Amino acid sequence: MFQYSLGRHLSLRHKLPLLLDTHLLETDNLRSYALGNYKLNAQLATTKELKAILPWPTRLPSKLAWLPRWPGSMAYIRETKFDFDPSIFQRSGSMCLEGYWQSEKYFLEIEKQIRLDFELTQPISSNRQTVLEEIINTNSISVHVRRGDYVTNPVTNAFHGTCSPEWYANSMNRMGALTTIPTYFIFSDDPEWAEKELPKDRNIRYVVPQNDHRDYEDMHLMSKCKHNIIANSSFSWWGAWLNTNSKKRVFAPTRWFTNNSNNTRDLLPEDWIKT
Protein backbone atom coordinates (compact mmCIF):
# COMPACT_ATOMS: atom_id res chain seq x y z
CA MET A 1 0.00 0.00 0.00
CA PHE A 2 2.92 2.33 0.70
CA GLN A 3 4.52 1.38 -2.59
CA TYR A 4 1.31 1.84 -4.54
CA SER A 5 0.75 5.25 -2.93
CA LEU A 6 4.13 6.61 -3.98
CA GLY A 7 3.69 5.14 -7.44
CA ARG A 8 0.25 6.72 -7.73
CA HIS A 9 1.64 10.10 -6.70
CA LEU A 10 4.44 9.96 -9.24
CA SER A 11 2.15 8.69 -11.99
CA LEU A 12 -0.14 11.68 -11.46
CA ARG A 13 2.78 14.10 -11.34
CA HIS A 14 4.28 12.82 -14.58
CA LYS A 15 1.00 11.85 -16.26
CA LEU A 16 2.18 8.28 -16.80
CA PRO A 17 0.24 5.01 -16.37
CA LEU A 18 1.01 2.89 -13.33
CA LEU A 19 1.91 -0.80 -13.52
CA LEU A 20 2.40 -3.10 -10.55
CA ASP A 21 4.92 -5.93 -10.42
CA THR A 22 3.48 -8.74 -8.28
CA HIS A 23 5.50 -11.70 -9.59
CA LEU A 24 7.32 -12.37 -6.30
CA LEU A 25 4.00 -12.79 -4.51
CA GLU A 26 3.35 -15.87 -6.63
CA THR A 27 5.89 -17.82 -4.56
CA ASP A 28 5.32 -16.05 -1.21
CA ASN A 29 3.92 -18.50 1.33
CA LEU A 30 2.82 -15.73 3.71
CA ARG A 31 1.23 -13.20 1.39
CA SER A 32 -0.90 -13.01 -1.72
CA TYR A 33 -1.93 -10.11 -3.88
CA ALA A 34 -5.00 -8.45 -2.35
CA LEU A 35 -4.90 -4.88 -3.63
CA GLY A 36 -7.32 -5.87 -6.36
CA ASN A 37 -10.04 -5.52 -3.74
CA TYR A 38 -9.51 -1.76 -3.75
CA LYS A 39 -10.42 0.89 -6.30
CA LEU A 40 -6.87 1.29 -7.52
CA ASN A 41 -5.85 3.12 -10.65
CA ALA A 42 -3.20 0.71 -11.90
CA GLN A 43 -2.65 -2.42 -13.96
CA LEU A 44 -0.60 -5.54 -13.29
CA ALA A 45 2.59 -5.77 -15.32
CA THR A 46 2.77 -8.80 -17.58
CA THR A 47 5.78 -11.12 -17.79
CA LYS A 48 6.53 -9.74 -21.23
CA GLU A 49 6.56 -6.19 -19.93
CA LEU A 50 8.81 -7.12 -17.02
CA LYS A 51 11.28 -8.88 -19.33
CA ALA A 52 11.45 -5.75 -21.48
CA ILE A 53 12.47 -3.68 -18.47
CA LEU A 54 15.05 -5.92 -16.79
CA PRO A 55 16.85 -9.11 -17.93
CA TRP A 56 14.95 -12.23 -16.92
CA PRO A 57 15.35 -13.83 -14.43
CA THR A 58 17.57 -11.05 -13.10
CA ARG A 59 16.42 -9.87 -9.67
CA LEU A 60 13.40 -7.68 -10.12
CA PRO A 61 11.96 -5.10 -7.73
CA SER A 62 11.07 -6.76 -4.43
CA LYS A 63 7.53 -6.86 -3.09
CA LEU A 64 5.41 -4.45 -5.09
CA ALA A 65 6.95 -1.89 -7.39
CA TRP A 66 5.46 0.53 -9.85
CA LEU A 67 6.33 0.41 -13.50
CA PRO A 68 4.96 2.99 -15.95
CA ARG A 69 4.19 1.65 -19.43
CA TRP A 70 6.48 3.93 -21.40
CA PRO A 71 8.81 3.45 -24.39
CA GLY A 72 12.51 4.16 -24.25
CA SER A 73 14.93 4.15 -21.36
CA MET A 74 13.79 3.63 -17.80
CA ALA A 75 15.52 4.69 -14.61
CA TYR A 76 15.89 1.98 -11.96
CA ILE A 77 15.63 3.58 -8.51
CA ARG A 78 16.32 1.70 -5.30
CA GLU A 79 15.36 3.09 -1.91
CA THR A 80 18.62 3.82 -0.05
CA LYS A 81 17.34 4.93 3.35
CA PHE A 82 14.27 4.28 5.47
CA ASP A 83 13.32 7.87 6.23
CA PHE A 84 11.64 10.15 3.70
CA ASP A 85 13.73 10.97 0.65
CA PRO A 86 12.33 14.02 -1.17
CA SER A 87 14.78 13.58 -4.06
CA ILE A 88 12.40 11.03 -5.58
CA PHE A 89 10.23 13.95 -6.65
CA GLN A 90 13.11 15.54 -8.54
CA ARG A 91 13.11 12.62 -10.95
CA SER A 92 11.19 12.69 -14.19
CA GLY A 93 10.28 10.30 -16.93
CA SER A 94 9.82 6.57 -16.82
CA MET A 95 10.98 4.80 -13.64
CA CYS A 96 11.11 1.43 -11.93
CA LEU A 97 11.10 1.68 -8.14
CA GLU A 98 12.37 -0.78 -5.55
CA GLY A 99 11.79 -0.18 -1.84
CA TYR A 100 9.25 0.09 0.94
CA TRP A 101 8.72 3.89 0.95
CA GLN A 102 7.04 3.79 4.37
CA SER A 103 6.09 7.39 5.05
CA GLU A 104 2.94 9.35 4.39
CA LYS A 105 5.17 12.16 3.14
CA TYR A 106 5.45 10.29 -0.14
CA PHE A 107 1.73 10.72 -0.82
CA LEU A 108 0.32 13.29 1.62
CA GLU A 109 -0.01 15.77 -1.22
CA ILE A 110 -2.64 13.50 -2.81
CA GLU A 111 -4.17 12.24 0.45
CA LYS A 112 -7.77 12.52 -0.75
CA GLN A 113 -7.01 10.52 -3.87
CA ILE A 114 -5.22 7.77 -1.93
CA ARG A 115 -8.19 7.45 0.43
CA LEU A 116 -10.49 7.07 -2.57
CA ASP A 117 -8.18 4.50 -4.15
CA PHE A 118 -8.28 2.40 -0.98
CA GLU A 119 -12.03 2.15 -0.81
CA LEU A 120 -13.28 -1.42 -1.10
CA THR A 121 -14.85 -2.53 -4.35
CA GLN A 122 -17.32 -4.91 -2.66
CA PRO A 123 -19.41 -4.86 0.56
CA ILE A 124 -17.79 -6.57 3.53
CA SER A 125 -18.91 -10.02 4.66
CA SER A 126 -22.04 -10.33 6.80
CA ASN A 127 -20.23 -11.34 10.00
CA ARG A 128 -17.92 -8.36 9.73
CA GLN A 129 -20.89 -6.13 8.97
CA THR A 130 -22.22 -7.04 12.43
CA VAL A 131 -18.91 -5.98 13.99
CA LEU A 132 -18.95 -2.78 11.94
CA GLU A 133 -22.32 -1.80 13.37
CA GLU A 134 -20.93 -2.26 16.90
CA ILE A 135 -17.90 -0.16 15.98
CA ILE A 136 -20.05 2.65 14.63
CA ASN A 137 -22.35 2.69 17.64
CA THR A 138 -19.68 2.76 20.37
CA ASN A 139 -16.64 4.80 21.35
CA SER A 140 -14.62 2.18 19.54
CA ILE A 141 -10.86 1.75 19.81
CA SER A 142 -9.09 -0.77 17.62
CA VAL A 143 -6.20 -2.65 19.24
CA HIS A 144 -3.98 -4.58 16.84
CA VAL A 145 -1.85 -7.41 18.23
CA ARG A 146 0.61 -8.51 15.54
CA ARG A 147 2.38 -11.79 16.19
CA GLY A 148 2.43 -14.58 13.58
CA ASP A 149 5.85 -14.69 11.87
CA TYR A 150 7.00 -11.88 14.17
CA VAL A 151 7.13 -14.67 16.77
CA THR A 152 7.54 -17.95 14.87
CA ASN A 153 10.29 -16.83 12.47
CA PRO A 154 13.55 -16.24 14.38
CA VAL A 155 14.95 -13.87 11.74
CA THR A 156 11.76 -11.82 11.58
CA ASN A 157 11.48 -11.80 15.36
CA ALA A 158 15.03 -10.55 15.75
CA PHE A 159 14.37 -7.72 13.29
CA HIS A 160 10.84 -6.63 14.21
CA GLY A 161 10.13 -7.85 17.72
CA THR A 162 6.64 -7.50 19.21
CA CYS A 163 4.81 -5.12 21.51
CA SER A 164 4.73 -6.41 25.09
CA PRO A 165 1.62 -6.95 27.24
CA GLU A 166 2.82 -4.01 29.36
CA TRP A 167 2.93 -1.76 26.29
CA TYR A 168 -0.64 -2.67 25.38
CA ALA A 169 -1.86 -2.16 28.97
CA ASN A 170 -0.22 1.25 29.14
CA SER A 171 -1.61 2.34 25.76
CA MET A 172 -5.11 1.12 26.63
CA ASN A 173 -4.96 2.90 29.98
CA ARG A 174 -3.88 6.16 28.38
CA MET A 175 -6.45 5.88 25.62
CA GLY A 176 -9.17 5.01 28.14
CA ALA A 177 -8.38 8.15 30.13
CA LEU A 178 -9.05 10.20 27.01
CA THR A 179 -12.24 8.43 25.93
CA THR A 180 -15.70 8.21 27.50
CA ILE A 181 -16.94 4.63 27.95
CA PRO A 182 -14.48 3.12 25.47
CA THR A 183 -14.97 -0.27 23.80
CA TYR A 184 -11.78 -1.99 22.71
CA PHE A 185 -11.98 -4.07 19.54
CA ILE A 186 -9.07 -6.51 19.52
CA PHE A 187 -7.69 -7.61 16.16
CA SER A 188 -5.01 -10.29 16.26
CA ASP A 189 -3.54 -13.20 14.33
CA ASP A 190 -2.97 -14.82 17.73
CA PRO A 191 -6.27 -14.34 19.61
CA GLU A 192 -5.39 -16.90 22.29
CA TRP A 193 -2.33 -14.89 23.30
CA ALA A 194 -4.30 -11.65 23.20
CA GLU A 195 -7.07 -13.00 25.43
CA LYS A 196 -4.51 -14.31 27.91
CA GLU A 197 -2.18 -11.29 28.02
CA LEU A 198 -4.31 -8.17 27.46
CA PRO A 199 -6.09 -6.41 30.35
CA LYS A 200 -9.46 -7.89 31.22
CA ASP A 201 -10.92 -5.18 33.47
CA ARG A 202 -12.57 -3.19 30.67
CA ASN A 203 -15.08 -3.44 27.84
CA ILE A 204 -13.38 -5.63 25.26
CA ARG A 205 -14.69 -7.16 22.06
CA TYR A 206 -12.47 -9.77 20.39
CA VAL A 207 -12.85 -9.75 16.63
CA VAL A 208 -12.57 -13.40 15.65
CA PRO A 209 -10.11 -13.80 12.75
CA GLN A 210 -11.64 -15.39 9.68
CA ASN A 211 -9.77 -17.87 7.52
CA ASP A 212 -11.32 -16.46 4.35
CA HIS A 213 -8.38 -14.51 2.87
CA ARG A 214 -10.27 -11.24 3.32
CA ASP A 215 -7.98 -9.62 5.87
CA TYR A 216 -8.41 -6.32 4.07
CA GLU A 217 -11.91 -6.26 5.55
CA ASP A 218 -10.40 -6.34 9.04
CA MET A 219 -8.27 -3.35 8.11
CA HIS A 220 -11.48 -1.67 6.97
CA LEU A 221 -13.02 -2.36 10.37
CA MET A 222 -9.99 -0.83 12.11
CA SER A 223 -10.35 2.29 9.99
CA LYS A 224 -13.96 2.71 11.11
CA CYS A 225 -13.05 2.76 14.82
CA LYS A 226 -13.03 6.16 16.51
CA HIS A 227 -9.43 5.68 17.69
CA ASN A 228 -6.59 3.21 17.13
CA ILE A 229 -3.84 1.46 19.06
CA ILE A 230 -1.51 -0.03 16.49
CA ALA A 231 1.29 -2.56 16.58
CA ASN A 232 4.65 -2.18 14.83
CA SER A 233 2.87 -3.35 11.70
CA SER A 234 2.02 -1.69 8.40
CA PHE A 235 -1.34 -3.48 8.50
CA SER A 236 -2.58 -1.53 11.51
CA TRP A 237 -0.66 1.57 10.38
CA TRP A 238 -2.96 1.69 7.37
CA GLY A 239 -6.00 0.85 9.45
CA ALA A 240 -5.25 3.94 11.54
CA TRP A 241 -4.25 6.18 8.63
CA LEU A 242 -7.46 5.39 6.71
CA ASN A 243 -9.48 6.36 9.80
CA THR A 244 -11.23 9.59 8.77
CA ASN A 245 -12.34 10.66 12.26
CA SER A 246 -11.04 14.23 12.54
CA LYS A 247 -10.67 13.81 16.30
CA LYS A 248 -9.02 10.42 16.25
CA ARG A 249 -6.16 9.53 18.54
CA VAL A 250 -3.61 6.99 17.44
CA PHE A 251 -1.19 5.32 19.85
CA ALA A 252 1.82 3.72 18.18
CA PRO A 253 5.04 2.12 19.44
CA THR A 254 8.05 4.42 19.30
CA ARG A 255 10.29 1.40 18.79
CA TRP A 256 9.24 -0.02 15.43
CA PHE A 257 12.22 -2.36 15.06
CA THR A 258 14.39 -4.14 17.62
CA ASN A 259 17.44 -2.11 16.61
CA ASN A 260 18.06 1.41 15.40
CA SER A 261 19.43 0.54 11.97
CA ASN A 262 16.45 2.21 10.27
CA ASN A 263 15.64 5.85 10.88
CA THR A 264 11.89 5.76 11.60
CA ARG A 265 11.43 9.50 12.17
CA ASP A 266 9.13 9.79 9.13
CA LEU A 267 7.26 6.53 9.60
CA LEU A 268 4.59 7.75 12.03
CA PRO A 269 2.50 10.86 11.25
CA GLU A 270 3.32 13.81 13.48
CA ASP A 271 -0.07 13.90 15.20
CA TRP A 272 0.07 10.26 16.30
CA ILE A 273 1.03 9.58 19.92
CA LYS A 274 4.30 7.64 20.21
CA THR A 275 4.60 5.47 23.31
N, C-alpha and C positions, 0 to 999 in steps of 0.2 A: 504493500500500500504506500509506503514511503517512496519506493522506487517509481511506482506509477505516478505519484503526485509530482515529483520533480520532472519526469518525462512529459507529463501533461502541461506543466508550466512552460517548459522549453518549447514544446510543440506549438503552443499558442503564441509564444513570443516570436518564433521564427516562421510561423505559418506552414508547418510541416506535419504530415501525418505521423501517427505514433504506432509503432509495432512493438509487441512484447515477445521476448524470447522466454519460453517456458520449457525448453527441452530437458533441462536438468531435473525438473520436477517429475519427469516420466520414470525416473529410477530412484526417486526419493521415497524411502519407506515411511517417513514421518509426515510428509506433506503432499498435498495434491493441489492442483490449480483450482481456486474457488472464486477468483475475481470476476468470473463470468456471471456471477449472481448479482453484480452491481451494474449500474447504468454507465459503464465506462465508455469513453470515446477513444477506442484503440482496437487494433486487430492483432491476431496472433501471427508472428512471423513463421513462414513455412521453412522447411528444411532447405529448399532451393535458395530462398532469400538469405538464410544464414550462411550457406556455403559461399554465396557471392560476396559476403562481407568479410569473413575470416576463413582461412584454410580449414578444411574438415579432415580429421576430427580435432584440430587444434583447440586448445582450451578456449571456450566461449565465455561470455559474461556470466558470472555466477548468479544464482537465484533468478531474479527477474530484472531484465534490463529493458531499455527502450531503444528501438531502432527505427528511425524514420525511413520510409520508402523513398529513396532519393538517388538519382544517378550520379556517377562520378565518385570522387574520393570521399572517404568518410574518416573523421577523426575518432580514434579509440581513446576514451578517457576513463582512467581508473581512479577511484576515490583514494586519496593519499592520507587523509586524516579524518578522525571521527567527528570533530566539531565542524560547524558550518563553514563552507568554503565559497565565498561570494564570487570567486573567479570563474565559476561555472557559467555565470551569466554574461561573462565577457566573450564567451565563445559564440561562434555563429556557424551556420551551415549544418550539414549532415553529421550526426554524431552517434557513436555507440558507447553507452555508459556501463561501467561496472562499479558496483558499490552498494552500500546500504542507504546512505543519504538520510540518516535518521534525525531530522530536525524540521520543525514546521517552517523555519525560515526559508526553506527551499520552495515553499508553495503558499506562504501566508498571503502573498499578493493576490492570489486567485482563490482565497479561502472559500468564497461562496460557490465557485464552480466545483471545487473538490468535494464539498459537502453534497452537491447535487449528483456528482459522479458516483458517490458511495451510498446512494439510495438503493434499496433492494428492488429487484425487478419483479419479485413475486411476494405475495402475502406470506407471513411467517406461519409455521405449523400451528395447529389448533392448541396443543398443549402449551406452547410458548405464548400463544395469544392470551391464555388464562393468566400466565405470569405477568405479561405486559399490563393487563388490566390492574393487577395488584400494584405494580410499579407506579402506574399513573395515579392511582388513588391513595398513595401513601407518601410520606416523606422518605422516599426510597434512597438508599445508599448502596451502590454496588461494591462488593468486596471481591477482588480477584485473587485467588490462591493458585499460583503457577508452580507446578511441580513436574510431573512427567519425566522427560529426559533431563530436566535440570537436576533430578535426583538420581535416576537410574544410570545415566551415562557419566562415567567418571570425568571424562574430558570436559563435557558440557558443564558438569557441576563445578569443576575447578575454575571454569571461566566465568560462569554466571552466578552461581550460588543461589540461595533462596532467601526470602524474607522470613524472619523467625516468628514464632508465636507471640513473642514479646512486642515485636514491631507491629503486628496486626492489632494486638490489644491496645497499644498506645495510640495508634491511628484511629481505631474505633472509639476510644475514649475521647480523644480530641474532637473528632467529628461529631460525636454525640453531644458534646458540650455546646456545639454551635448549631444544633438542629433540634427542633421541637418534635418529640415523639418519633424518633427515627425508626425505620425498618431496614435492617441490613439484609440485602440479597446476596448470598454467597455463591460465587461461580468458581468452580474448581475442577481440574482434571483428576483430583485425588480427594473426593468428598469424604472418605473415611477419615483421612488425616485432618481435614478441616473441621469435621464434627468433633473430633477428639481434642484438637489443640486450640480452637478459637474460643473466645469467651462465650459463656452460656447464659449470663445474667442480663440478657437484653432480648429485644424482639428480632429474631433471626428467621429468615426464610431461605432454606437451601434449595437452590435451583438444580434439579437433578440433571446431570449430563446425559445427553441423548446420543446413542451410537448410530446416528443417521447421516453423518458427514455434512451437517448443516450448522457447523460451529459459528458461521457468520451470523446466524440468527441470535446466538448468545451475545455476540458483540453488539448487535442491534439492541438487545434488551439492556445491556450495560449503558448504552448511549441514551436510553430513555429514563434512566434513574436521575433523581434530582442532583445527586452528588456521587463522587467516585473515590474509592480507595484502590489504587492499582498496584500490581506487582511489578517487578523489574522485567516486564514483558511488553512487547510491542502490541500484543493482542489487546490487553487492557488499556494500553496507551491510546490506541485508536478508539476504544469504547468510550474513554473519557473525552478525547478530543472531539468526537462526533456528537457529544452531548451539547445541545443547543441552549440549555438553561443559562440565561444571562447571569444568574446569581449562583451558579454552581461553585462548589469547592472540590478541589481534587488534591488528595494526599498521595504522594509518590515517594518511593525510597530514594534518598540522596545517593546511596551506593548502588549503582546499577550493575556493576561488575565486581568481582571479588578482588580485582587489583585496579590500579590507577593507570593502566597502559593506554586507555582511551579517554580522551578529554570529553566529558559528558556535559559540559557547560551549556551547550545548545540543544540538548536532548529534550529537556522538560520546559514547557512554556513558562514564561516569567511569572504568571499569576497562579501557577500551581504551588502547593505547599509541600516543600521538601522536608522529609523527616528521617 
